[in-house]
Amino acid sequence: MASQELLLPSEGPLFERKSSFHKESSKGTTFRGPLLALLIGIAVFFLSYYLWLEQNFKQSITILTIYGAMTAMACFNIASDLAMFTSSVFLLLCTVITKDDFLSGYGNSSVVTVGLLLVVAKGVEETGALEWLVKALLGKPKSRAAAQVVMMIPVLLISAFLSNTACVAMMIPIVQSWADGIGQSRSQLLLPLSYVSMMGGCLSLIGSSNNLVAYEKAKDYYEENDLGEITIGMFDVALAGIPMTICGIVYMIFTSKYLLPNDAEGSQTDGGGGQDAGGGTASNYSMCFWVKGAKKGRPNDVFGLTPEEAAFDRPGLVLHARHTSPGESGEDLKADLPFREGELLIFKGTAGRLAQLQKVPGLALATKEIEKLSFAKLKYKSDNRLSKRRHRRIIEAVVAMNSPLVGKKVKDVSFRQSYNAVIIARRQGLGRGRGGTRSDMGDTNTSRTYSKSNAEGVISSLEENTEEGEGKNMYVCLDTKGARGCDCNTSWGEVVFCPGDSLLMVASAGFSKLHATSRLFALVTELADSKPRRDDTWKDMARMALTWVMLFAIIGVSAVDDSLLLEMCVITITIQIFFQMMTLDEAWGAVKGSTLLTIASSFSLGTAITECGLSDILANGINAIAEPFGKIGLIAVVYFFTSFLSILVSNTAVVVFLFNPVAKAATDAGFDLKPFVFVLMIASSAAYATPISYQTNLMVLGPGGYQFNDYIKFGGPLQIVSWISTTIAVFVIPWERLD
């Protein structure tokens, strides 16, 4: 996700949006949620008591346990892994399930495969292959509808095969920057981004963990009931998923203009809680970058472009100055003059925005000091410069009031040698360091001016700016042979540390943990997604190419024989680690324990539903409702109940809860089970109506400036569109002939 700006707990528009969301949602959560849970609980209690009197003890306990788990997740925001694991332990203690039933989910191949796919996705993300694909497809559309369509295409392609959570996390900063550059509202793009990532998971067997769990449950059901063998191909679910996706996209394109916010308020943040760079707040830093020359086969989004084409000026960021060479007058650098190799650019903006600039192809931090950082204490140490680069992080820190640094110059404390960190930007706190005043942004809408400066350092010259150029975009003349002859880091030596100084530094991974409790800094944080790009060398490009080869290999082999999916994931992960696409620590970090625990625990609850006879009761109830309408009625009822429960609780758990009742209802009615497996796959991913119903919905809440009602207004009708389109598609497709 986007980087987080260091703000006080009550500062910043992101906090205000979150606060308003929590205020609005807390009204329902504090009063209506528990009240509704209490009323339903009374009914469930009497039902359980009746079953208890009828000697159906296991049914009674199972109903109460499942109700308790759902209420905890839906009404009290209890983590799904905790609720599911606790419920399965309770059922084990009550002897509703056996020890083997309790452990069955932890050794299930679908659980292991989901974990491995998360690691594969992390390796693909680290190489930058996905970012390259996305930027190659986005372009510069002129209209809102065109921007939405162009954005949805790569998201569908990525989320069809990789984790949609990872996809959305990667896409949020890209879409924010892209939207600002083409003049479109972020709020018109980010919620559709979340929704289309869910739809992409319905286009292949490995697109969602729900699909793998449903397929595994189907194979177990066929085996237990001697129904033979069920085979689902890699893209079989797409037969129903494509019509649903098309209908959903058409709905979003035509209604988002009217149902989603389209104001400046939702797009005036940097996605990480920072203030607008043009707002004149004290949350801005100055930072220097060099323009790199174009090289064949290497992406470059800066060289040869004009400032307007590069679209650097956006909320949270502004191109404050660019240098002129000696002998050139300011008038020689018009606003439409393309950027040249070696040119020095000075940006002002929030920490999050500036950190994102190092990922722009064609820009490089204008300091050579970072090449001298030591990584000897890292677990995976290497003397290779490129290996060191992957361990660099951008750290934001606030100098403590009683810090040993206060009152001392940077050069006097030998900052880089002592703390293995290089200062790249500073926002002055209390007192007067060199320059005496803090540098604010001023009005970014003023016209560009041209000025010269012979100051010793670029940053210091900007901070000591005259009143004439204050708050304006400038061109600065450097008395050097070129920008590459000027290391902007050299200007920090004379700076005196003051209490409250905010520093941006390049340091090694682990710096924030090492100094979290030290006297040096009052607050230390590692900016999210602050690792440098990895496409600067031929090795990086080779890794990117190998990534695509392995990804297509997984898809191709699994399409021929789905039983080899797990083995292909293991082989791919081994290659990714061996060729340094990711470290072993990054691989372990990609395994989401909470997700796997939720899936594994839900298997034992599904077994309890079947063993105690509740599966038969639910199946009879579903058939009783759908019987007057035939097969299409049964499809519609199954979809409705599945999608409704998915809004409230974990979608993977819903698949496990409902699979056996749905399977029995379908077989009792004389229908083939496979279409209903696809209904479960698609409906369990259709969680559009609330921000808490799916993780990606919550991820875009702050960056898009959404309120709870936006999800209901825009996502509620989408639930209905998906329901109708999927029901018709599954009913019309001749599944028996396809077998």
C-alpha positions in Angstrom: 0.0 0.0 0.0 0.9 3.6 -0.2 3.4 5.0 2.2 2.3 6.4 5.5 3.3 10.0 6.3 4.4 10.7 9.8 1.4 12.6 11.3 0.0 13.1 14.8 -2.9 10.9 15.5 -5.4 13.7 14.9 -3.8 15.1 11.8 -4.3 14.7 8.1 -7.3 14.2 5.7 -6.8 10.4 5.7 -7.4 10.3 9.5 -10.5 12.5 9.1 -11.9 10.1 6.5 -11.2 7.1 8.6 -12.6 8.9 11.6 -15.8 9.7 9.8 -16.0 6.1 8.5 -15.5 4.7 12.0 -18.1 7.2 13.4 -20.6 6.2 10.8 -19.9 2.5 11.1 -19.6 2.5 14.8 -23.2 3.6 15.2 -24.3 0.5 13.5 -21.6 -1.7 15.2 -22.2 -0.3 18.7 -26.0 -0.5 18.7 -27.6 -2.1 15.7 -25.1 -4.9 15.2 -25.2 -6.3 18.7 -28.9 -5.7 19.0 -29.5 -7.7 15.8 -27.1 -10.4 17.0 -29.0 -10.6 20.2 -32.4 -11.0 18.5 -31.1 -13.7 16.2 -29.3 -15.3 19.1 -32.5 -15.7 21.0 -34.1 -17.5 18.1 -31.0 -19.7 17.7 -31.0 -20.5 21.4 -34.6 -21.7 21.3 -33.9 -23.7 18.2 -30.8 -25.3 19.8 -32.8 -25.9 23.0 -35.5 -27.7 21.0 -32.9 -29.9 19.3 -31.3 -30.5 22.7 -34.6 -31.8 24.1 -34.9 -34.0 21.0 -31.6 -35.6 21.9 -29.7 -33.9 19.0 -26.9 -32.6 21.2 -24.3 -32.4 18.4 -26.7 -30.4 16.2 -27.5 -28.0 19.0 -23.8 -27.4 19.8 -22.8 -27.0 16.2 -25.6 -24.4 15.5 -24.5 -22.4 18.6 -20.8 -22.6 17.6 -21.3 -21.5 14.0 -23.7 -18.7 15.1 -21.1 -17.6 17.6 -18.3 -17.6 15.0 -20.4 -15.7 12.5 -21.6 -13.1 15.1 -18.0 -12.6 16.3 -16.8 -11.9 12.7 -19.8 -9.9 11.4 -20.9 -7.8 14.4 -17.8 -7.5 16.7 -15.0 -7.5 14.1 -13.2 -10.4 15.6 -10.4 -11.7 13.3 -11.7 -14.6 11.2 -8.7 -16.8 12.0 -9.3 -16.4 15.7 -13.1 -17.0 15.4 -12.7 -20.1 13.2 -9.9 -21.7 15.1 -11.6 -21.2 18.5 -14.8 -22.7 17.1 -13.1 -25.8 15.8 -11.3 -26.3 19.1 -14.7 -26.0 20.9 -16.3 -28.6 18.7 -13.3 -30.9 19.3 -13.7 -30.5 23.1 -17.4 -31.2 22.8 -16.6 -34.4 20.8 -18.7 -33.2 17.8 -15.6 -33.8 15.6 -12.7 -36.2 16.1 -9.0 -35.3 16.3 -8.6 -36.4 12.7 -11.4 -34.1 11.6 -9.8 -31.3 13.5 -6.4 -31.8 11.8 -7.8 -32.6 8.3 -7.6 -29.0 7.1 -4.0 -28.5 8.1 -2.8 -31.2 5.8 -5.2 -30.5 3.0 -3.5 -29.9 -0.4 -5.6 -26.8 -1.1 -4.4 -25.0 2.0 -0.8 -25.8 1.2 -1.3 -24.7 -2.5 -2.8 -21.4 -1.4 0.2 -20.7 0.8 2.6 -21.5 -2.0 0.7 -19.3 -4.5 1.1 -16.4 -2.1 4.8 -16.9 -2.1 4.9 -17.2 -5.9 3.0 -13.9 -6.1 5.5 -12.2 -3.9 8.4 -13.3 -6.1 6.6 -12.0 -9.2 5.9 -8.7 -7.4 9.6 -8.3 -6.3 10.9 -8.5 -9.8 8.8 -5.6 -11.0 7.3 -7.7 -13.8 3.7 -6.8 -12.9 4.5 -3.1 -12.7 6.1 -3.2 -16.1 3.0 -4.9 -17.6 0.6 -2.5 -16.0 2.4 0.6 -17.1 2.8 -0.8 -20.6 -1.0 -1.2 -20.8 -2.3 2.0 -19.1 -1.4 4.7 -21.5 -3.1 8.1 -21.3 -6.8 7.8 -21.9 -8.8 11.1 -22.2 -12.1 10.1 -20.5 -13.3 8.5 -17.3 -14.8 5.5 -18.9 -11.7 4.9 -21.1 -9.5 5.2 -18.0 -11.6 2.6 -16.1 -11.5 0.1 -19.0 -7.7 0.5 -19.5 -7.1 0.1 -15.7 -9.4 -3.0 -15.5 -7.6 -5.0 -18.2 -4.2 -5.6 -16.5 -6.0 -6.0 -13.1 -8.1 -8.9 -14.6 -5.0 -10.5 -16.1 -3.1 -10.3 -12.9 -5.8 -11.3 -10.4 -6.8 -14.2 -12.6 -3.6 -16.0 -11.6 -2.2 -14.2 -8.6 -3.5 -13.0 -5.2 -5.9 -10.2 -5.7 -4.8 -8.7 -2.4 -1.2 -8.4 -3.7 -2.5 -7.1 -7.0 -4.5 -4.3 -5.4 -1.7 -3.4 -3.0 0.6 -3.0 -6.0 -1.9 -1.2 -8.1 -3.0 1.5 -5.5 0.0 3.7 -5.8 0.3 3.2 -9.5 -3.4 4.1 -10.1 -3.1 7.1 -7.8 -0.1 8.5 -9.7 -1.6 7.6 -13.1 -5.0 9.2 -12.2 -3.3 12.4 -11.2 -1.2 12.4 -14.4 -4.2 12.0 -16.7 -6.5 14.3 -14.7 -9.0 11.7 -13.5 -10.5 11.3 -10.0 -9.0 8.6 -7.9 -12.3 7.8 -6.3 -13.7 6.9 -9.8 -10.9 4.3 -10.2 -10.0 2.7 -6.9 -13.2 1.0 -5.8 -13.7 -0.4 -9.4 -10.1 -1.6 -9.0 -11.0 -3.6 -5.9 -14.2 -5.0 -7.5 -12.6 -6.0 -10.7 -9.8 -7.8 -8.8 -12.5 -10.0 -7.2 -14.0 -10.7 -10.6 -10.6 -11.6 -12.0 -10.4 -14.3 -9.4 -13.4 -16.0 -11.1 -11.6 -16.4 -14.4 -9.3 -19.3 -13.5 -9.0 -22.1 -11.0 -6.0 -20.5 -9.2 -7.5 -17.0 -9.2 -8.8 -17.3 -5.7 -8.4 -19.5 -2.7 -12.1 -20.0 -2.7 -11.8 -21.8 -6.0 -9.2 -24.2 -4.8 -11.1 -25.0 -1.6 -14.3 -25.6 -3.5 -12.6 -27.9 -5.9 -10.9 -29.8 -3.1 -14.3 -30.2 -1.4 -15.9 -31.4 -4.6 -13.2 -34.1 -5.0 -13.7 -35.2 -1.4 -17.5 -35.3 -1.9 -17.3 -37.4 -5.0 -14.9 -39.8 -3.4 -17.0 -40.2 -0.2 -20.2 -40.8 -2.1 -18.8 -43.1 -4.8 -19.7 -40.7 -7.6 -16.6 -41.3 -9.6 -14.2 -38.4 -10.2 -14.8 -34.8 -10.9 -12.3 -32.8 -13.1 -12.3 -29.0 -13.3 -10.0 -27.4 -15.8 -7.9 -24.3 -15.3 -10.4 -22.1 -17.1 -13.7 -23.9 -16.7 -14.9 -21.4 -14.1 -14.3 -18.7 -16.7 -17.3 -19.9 -18.7 -19.5 -18.5 -16.0 -17.1 -15.9 -14.7 -16.6 -14.1 -18.1 -20.3 -13.2 -18.5 -20.5 -12.0 -14.9 -17.4 -10.0 -15.3 -18.6 -8.3 -18.5 -21.9 -7.4 -16.9 -20.1 -6.1 -13.8 -17.7 -3.9 -15.9 -20.5 -2.5 -18.0 -22.4 -1.6 -14.8 -19.4 0.1 -13.2 -18.6 2.1 -16.3 -22.1 3.5 -16.7 -23.0 4.1 -13.0 -19.7 5.1 -11.3 -20.1 8.7 -12.5 -23.4 8.9 -10.5 -22.8 6.6 -7.6 -19.2 7.2 -6.7 -17.7 10.5 -5.3 -16.0 12.6 -8.0 -14.6 15.4 -6.0 -11.1 16.8 -5.3 -11.4 15.8 -1.6 -11.0 12.1 -2.3 -7.9 12.7 -4.5 -6.0 15.3 -2.7 -4.0 13.0 -0.5 -0.9 11.1 -1.2 -2.5 7.8 -0.4 -0.6 7.6 2.8 -2.0 10.2 5.0 0.1 13.1 3.9 -1.0 16.6 3.1 -1.3 18.0 -0.3 2.0 19.3 -1.5 0.5 22.4 -2.7 -1.2 23.1 0.6 1.7 24.9 2.1 1.9 22.5 5.1 5.1 21.6 7.0 4.8 18.0 5.9 6.9 18.5 2.8 10.5 17.6 2.1 12.9 18.6 -0.7 14.8 15.8 -2.5 17.1 15.7 -5.5 17.1 13.2 -8.4 19.3 12.7 -11.5 17.7 12.0 -14.9 19.2 8.8 -16.3 19.7 8.4 -20.0 17.7 6.0 -22.2 19.1 2.6 -22.8 17.8 0.0 -25.2 15.4 -2.5 -23.6 15.2 -0.5 -20.3 12.1 1.5 -19.3 12.5 5.2 -18.9 9.6 7.5 -18.0 11.6 10.7 -17.8 14.3 11.1 -20.4 13.1 13.0 -23.5 9.8 14.0 -21.9 8.6 17.5 -20.9 7.5 18.2 -17.4 3.9 18.2 -18.5 4.3 14.8 -20.2 6.1 13.4 -17.2 3.2 14.7 -15.0 5.3 15.1 -11.9 3.2 17.9 -10.4 0.3 16.2 -8.6 -1.2 16.2 -5.1 1.5 15.6 -2.6 4.4 16.2 -5.1 5.7 19.1 -7.2 8.8 19.5 -9.4 10.2 22.5 -7.6 13.3 23.2 -9.6 15.6 21.9 -12.4 19.2 23.0 -13.0 20.7 24.9 -15.9 24.2 24.3 -17.1 26.8 27.1 -16.7 26.5 29.7 -19.4 22.8 29.0 -20.0 20.2 31.6 -19.1 17.1 30.7 -17.4 15.0 31.5 -20.5 16.8 28.7 -22.3 14.9 26.2 -20.2 11.2 26.6 -21.2 8.5 24.7 -19.4 8.2 22.4 -22.5 11.9 21.6 -22.8 12.5 17.8 -22.5 14.5 16.4 -19.7 18.1 15.6 -20.5 20.5 13.0 -19.3 22.3 14.0 -16.1 19.9 16.8 -15.4 19.2 17.5 -11.7 15.6 17.7 -10.6 14.6 19.0 -7.2 11.2 17.8 -5.9 9.1 18.9 -2.9 6.4 16.7 -1.5 5.3 14.3 1.2 7.5 11.4 2.3 5.3 8.9 0.6 5.3 10.7 -2.7 9.1 11.2 -2.7 9.7 7.6 -1.8 7.6 6.6 -4.8 9.9 8.6 -7.1 12.8 6.2 -6.7 10.5 3.6 -8.5 10.1 5.9 -11.5 12.2 4.5 -14.4 14.7 7.1 -15.4 15.2 8.7 -12.0 18.1 8.1 -9.6 18.7 9.6 -6.1 21.3 12.4 -6.5 23.8 11.1 -4.0 26.7 8.8 -4.2 26.9 8.3 -0.4 24.3 5.5 -0.5 26.9 3.3 -2.4 29.0 3.5 0.8 26.4 2.0 3.1 27.5 -1.2 4.8 25.4 -4.4 4.8 27.9 -6.6 6.6 25.5 -7.3 9.4 22.7 -8.5 7.2 21.8 -12.2 7.1 22.3 -12.3 3.4 25.4 -10.1 3.1 27.1 -9.5 -0.2 29.8 -7.2 -1.4 28.1 -6.9 -4.8 26.6 -3.3 -5.3 23.4 -4.6 -6.9 22.9 -7.1 -4.1 23.2 -4.2 -1.6 20.6 -2.2 -3.5 17.8 -4.6 -2.8 18.3 -4.2 1.0 18.0 -0.4 0.9 15.0 1.2 2.5 13.8 4.8 3.0 13.4 5.6 6.7 11.5 8.6 8.2 12.6 9.6 11.7 12.0 12.4 14.1 14.9 13.7 16.2 14.1 13.3 19.9 14.1 16.3 22.3 17.0 14.9 24.3 18.7 13.2 21.4 22.5 13.1 21.5 22.4 14.5 18.0 20.8 17.8 19.1 23.1 20.8 18.6 25.7 18.9 16.6 26.5 19.1 12.9 26.0 16.1 10.6 29.6 15.9 9.7 30.7 16.2 13.3 28.9 13.0 14.3 30.0 11.2 11.1 26.4 10.3 10.6 26.8 7.7 7.8 29.7 5.9 9.4 28.1 5.9 12.9 24.6 5.0 12.0 24.9 3.4 8.5 22.3 5.8 7.1 22.4 8.6 4.5 20.2 11.7 4.9 18.4 12.5 1.7 15.8 15.1 2.9 15.1 17.1 6.0 12.2 19.0 7.4 13.3 21.4 10.2 11.8 21.1 13.6 12.4 23.4 16.6 15.3 25.8 16.6 17.4 27.1 13.7 19.6 24.8 11.7 21.5 26.1 8.7 19.2 28.3 6.7 17.2 29.3 9.8 13.7 28.7 8.4 11.7 25.7 7.4 10.9 25.3 3.7 7.2 25.3 2.9 5.7 24.7 -0.4 3.6 27.7 -1.1 1.3 27.9 -4.1 2.1 25.3 -6.7 -0.2 26.9 -9.2 1.9 29.9 -9.7 3.9 30.3 -12.9 7.4 29.0 -13.2 10.3 31.4 -12.6 13.9 31.2 -13.6 16.7 32.0 -11.2 20.4 31.3 -10.6 22.1 30.3 -7.4 25.8 29.8 -6.6 25.0 28.3 -3.2 27.2 25.5 -1.9 24.4 22.9 -1.9 21.2 22.7 -3.9 18.9 21.9 -0.9 20.4 24.7 1.2 20.0 27.2 -1.7 16.3 26.3 -1.9 15.8 26.6 1.8 17.5 30.0 1.9 15.5 31.1 -1.1 14.7 34.8 -1.6 11.2 36.2 -1.4 11.1 36.5 -5.1 11.3 32.8 -5.8 9.5 31.6 -2.6 6.8 29.1 -3.3 7.4 28.9 -7.0 8.9 26.4 -9.4 12.5 27.5 -10.3 15.4 26.6 -12.4 18.7 26.7 -10.5 22.1 27.2 -12.1 24.9 25.0 -10.6 28.5 26.1 -10.8 29.6 22.5 -11.8 30.4 20.8 -15.0 27.0 19.1 -14.9 24.5 17.7 -12.5 26.4 14.4 -12.1 29.3 16.5 -10.7 27.1 17.6 -7.8 26.4 15.2 -5.0 23.4 16.8 -3.2 24.3 14.9 -0.1 27.4 17.0 0.5 25.2 19.9 1.6 24.1 18.2 4.7 27.5 18.3 6.5 27.0 21.7 8.0 23.4 21.1 9.0 22.8 21.3 12.8 20.4 18.8 14.2 17.4 20.3 16.1 14.7 18.7 18.3 11.8 17.7 16.1 13.8 17.5 12.9 12.1 15.1 10.5 14.7 13.2 8.4 14.3 11.0 5.4 17.2 8.6 5.2 18.4 5.7 3.0 19.4 2.8 5.3 19.5 -0.9 5.4 16.5 -3.1 6.2 16.1 -3.4 9.9 17.2 0.2 10.7 13.7 1.0 12.1 13.8 -2.0 14.5 17.3 -1.3 15.6 16.6 2.4 16.5 12.9 2.0 17.6 13.8 2.4 21.3 17.0 4.4 21.0 17.4 7.9 22.4 18.3 9.3 19.0 14.8 9.4 17.5 11.3 10.0 19.0 9.7 8.1 16.1 11.2 5.8 13.4 9.3 4.2 10.6 10.2 2.4 7.4 8.2 3.8 4.5 6.1 1.1 2.9 7.1 0.0 -0.6 10.4 1.9 -0.4 12.7 -0.6 -2.0 14.4 0.6 -5.2 13.4 -0.7 -8.6 15.0 -3.8 -9.9 15.2 -3.2 -13.7 18.4 -1.3 -14.0 20.7 -4.1 -15.1 20.6 -7.0 -17.5 20.3 -9.4 -14.5 17.2 -7.6 -13.4 15.7 -7.9 -16.9 16.7 -11.6 -17.1 14.9 -12.2 -13.8 11.8 -10.4 -15.1 11.8 -12.6 -18.2 12.3 -15.7 -16.2 9.4 -14.7 -14.0 7.1 -14.6 -16.9 8.4 -17.9 -18.2 7.7 -19.6 -14.8 4.3 -18.0 -14.4 3.2 -19.2 -17.9 4.6 -22.6 -17.0 2.4 -22.8 -13.9 -0.6 -21.9 -15.9 0.2 -24.2 -18.8 1.1 -27.3 -16.8 -1.9 -26.8 -14.4 -4.2 -26.4 -17.4 -3.1 -29.9 -18.6 -3.0 -31.6 -15.2 -4.3 -29.7 -12.2 -2.7 -32.2 -9.8 0.7 -30.8 -10.7 -0.1 -27.3 -9.4 1.5 -27.8 -6.0 4.7 -29.2 -7.5 4.9 -26.4 -10.0 4.6 -23.9 -7.2 7.4 -25.5 -5.2 9.7 -25.5 -8.3 8.9 -21.9 -9.1 9.6 -20.8 -5.5 12.9 -22.6 -5.5 14.0 -20.9 -8.7 12.8 -17.5 -7.4 15.0 -17.8 -4.3 18.0 -19.3 -6.1 18.0 -16.5 -8.7 17.6 -13.8 -6.0 14.1 -12.7 -7.2 13.3 -12.6 -3.5 15.0 -13.6 -0.2 14.0 -16.4 2.1 12.7 -13.9 4.6 10.5 -12.3 2.0 9.1 -15.7 1.0 8.2 -16.5 4.6 6.7 -13.0 5.0 4.4 -13.6 2.0 2.8 -16.6 3.8 -0.3 -15.1 5.4 -0.8 -17.3 8.5 -4.2 -15.8 9.3 -5.5 -16.7 5.8 -4.2 -20.3 6.0 -5.5 -20.8 9.6 -9.0 -19.6 8.6 -9.1 -22.0 5.6 -7.7 -24.9 7.6 -10.1 -24.4 10.6 -13.1 -24.0 8.4 -12.6 -27.6 7.2 -13.4 -29.0 10.6 -16.5 -26.8 10.9 -17.7 -28.1 7.5 -17.1 -31.6 8.8 -19.2 -30.9 11.9 -22.1 -29.6 9.8 -22.1 -32.9 7.8 -21.5 -35.3 10.7 -24.3 -33.9 12.9 -26.9 -34.0 10.2 -27.3 -30.2 9.7 -26.2 -30.7 6.1 -29.3 -32.7 5.3 -31.6 -30.1 7.1 -30.0 -27.2 5.1 -30.2 -29.2 1.8 -33.9 -29.9 2.4 -34.5 -26.2 3.2 -32.7 -25.1 0.0 -34.7 -27.5 -2.1 -38.0 -26.5 -0.5 -37.4 -22.9 -1.5 -36.1 -23.6 -5.0 -38.3 -26.5 -6.0 -41.1 -24.4 -7.6 -38.5 -22.8 -10.0 -36.5 -25.9 -11.0 -32.8 -25.8 -11.7 -32.5 -22.0 -12.3 -34.3 -21.5 -8.9 -31.8 -23.7 -7.1 -28.9 -21.9 -8.8 -30.3 -18.5 -7.7 -31.0 -19.6 -4.1 -27.5 -21.0 -3.8 -25.9 -17.9 -5.1 -28.0 -15.6 -2.9 -27.2 -17.4 0.3 -23.5 -17.7 -0.5 -23.0 -14.1 -1.5 -25.0 -12.9 1.5 -22.9 -14.8 3.9 -19.7 -13.7 2.2 -20.6 -10.1 2.9 -20.6 -10.9 6.6 -17.9 -13.5 7.2 -14.8 -15.1 5.6 -15.7 -16.1 2.0 -13.5 -19.2 2.3 -15.4 -20.3 5.4 -18.7 -19.8 3.6 -17.6 -22.2 0.8 -16.8 -24.9 3.4 -20.0 -24.2 5.4 -22.3 -24.5 2.5 -20.6 -27.0 0.2 -22.1 -30.2 1.6 -25.6 -28.8 2.0 -25.5 -27.4 -1.6 -24.0 -30.7 -3.0 -26.7 -32.7 -1.3 -29.4 -30.4 -2.5 -28.2 -30.6 -6.1 -27.8 -34.4 -6.1 -31.2 -34.9 -4.4 -32.8 -32.8 -7.1 -31.1 -34.9 -9.8 -28.7 -32.1 -11.1 -25.1 -32.3 -11.9 -22.9 -31.0 -9.1 -20.3 -29.2 -11.2 -22.4 -26.1 -12.1 -23.1 -25.5 -8.4 -19.4 -25.8 -7.6 -18.9 -22.8 -10.0 -21.7 -21.0 -8.4 -20.0 -21.3 -5.0 -16.7 -20.2 -6.4 -18.2 -17.0 -8.0 -20.7 -16.1 -5.3 -18.2 -16.4 -2.5 -16.1 -13.7 -4.2 -19.0 -11.4 -4.7 -18.6 -9.3 -1.6 -19.0 -5.8 -2.9 -21.6 -4.2 -0.5 -19.4 -3.2 2.5 -15.8 -2.2 3.1 -15.2 -4.9 5.6 -16.6 -7.7 3.5 -13.3 -8.1 1.6 -9.7 -7.1 2.3 -9.3 -5.2 -1.0 -12.4 -3.1 -0.3 -10.8 -2.0 3.0 -7.5 -1.3 1.3 -9.0 1.4 -1.1 -11.2 3.0 1.6 -8.6 5.6 2.7 -6.8 6.3 -0.6 -10.2 6.7 -2.4 -11.8 8.9 0.2 -14.8 6.6 0.4 -17.6 6.4 3.0 -19.5 3.4 4.1 -22.5 4.4 2.1 -20.4 4.5 -1.1 -20.0 0.8 -0.9 -23.7 0.2 -0.4 -24.8 2.5 -3.2 -22.2 1.3 -5.7 -21.6 -2.3 -4.5 -25.1 -3.2 -3.6 -26.5 -3.1 -7.1 -23.4 -4.8 -8.3 -24.3 -7.7 -6.1 -27.6 -8.0 -7.9 -26.0 -7.6 -11.3 -23.6 -10.4 -10.5 -26.4 -12.6 -9.1 -28.6 -12.3 -12.2 -25.8 -12.7 -14.7 -24.2 -15.7 -13.0 -27.5 -17.4 -12.5 -28.4 -17.1 -16.2 -24.9 -18.0 -17.4 -24.7 -21.2 -15.2 -28.2 -22.2 -16.2 -27.7 -21.7 -20.0 -24.2 -23.3 -20.4 -24.5 -27.0 -21.3 -22.1 -28.4 -18.7 -23.0 -32.0 -19.4 -21.7 -31.7 -23.0 -18.6 -30.0 -21.9 -17.6 -33.0 -19.8 
